[in-house]
């Protein structure tokens, strides 16, 4: 797909039904997920940061822009950018950074309400809305059909703050966000309330456990489902476990590895198609 086609396809995915948006952390994981048949992908700030040996929120704008450019070029399906808090507090600088993100080829991008450099604090409602308006304006001026996802991280700080989270999502929708997202919502009743509050705009839900299935979330009206850094954590867990066993003198942890032949077949298909 061309960049234009990816963006049109991504927009269409948000119009009806429910789709899973898994989060790769590098080219290999992105291509593997495309091979499995997923219709779109989303980057993960934590997953990418760990590949660089840094914690989440410790990667700079230039690194993220390079990562997004590489991901988008590596696959033939749309990529949604985890753009953290836009790497700027001031709306004008945020708008410029969004312009740069659009130029990487992403089909969507999310902007959080965490204070830049202070992950335990959120921008207040007024500042948060102003920032979403700035991001909306930057996308509109670009002339590109990029989906703007507005996120509030409040439930990751206070899981009981459902009301304030919904209020922010509604304000973000009115400010021009195309899709709304409050990571940390878990209860069916709360998810359903969010869906109703932002309708007809779509809601993204972050899976945080195995309690709800894709079918459950679809029945609640959720339009898209992501997993954040969960797939990356699974991969790191397998590697850490095998390495710890090696350190203790056993190579038993290597037995669960995927065959090199299968991986070569999967990735060889991408090389042959280039």
Number of C-alpha atoms within 10 A of each C-alpha: 11 12 19 15 14 24 24 17 17 24 17 10 16 19 12 12 13 21 20 18 23 24 28 27 23 19 16 16 17 24 22 17 19 19 14 9 10 16 19 24 27 27 29 26 22 22 23 23 19 18 13 11 10 13 14 16 16 14 18 10 17 12 13 22 19 12 18 26 18 15 28 24 16 16 21 18 24 30 30 26 31 22 23 23 22 27 21 18 18 14 19 14 16 21 22 17 21 25 19 16 24 24 14 20 25 27 30 27 25 24 25 24 26 22 19 19 13 9 14 12 14 19 16 12 17 10 15 26 24 15 29 29 20 22 31 22 15 21 23 13 10 14 9 19 19 24 23 24 28 32 26 26 20 24 17 14 13 11 14 13 13 18 12 14 23 23 15 23 26 18 19 27 24 14 19 18 25 21 26 27 27 24 22 20 23 17 11 13 11 15 22 16 17 29 22 17 16 21 15 12 17 26 28 28 24 18 20 15 10 6 9 13 11 14 11 12 21 15 13 17 22 24 23 23 20 21 20 24 20 20 17 21 14 11 11 15 12 14 15 13 13 20 17 13 15 14 10 9 9 12 13 11 16 15 9 9 10 9 9 9 8 10 12 10 10 16 14 11 12 15 8 7 6 6
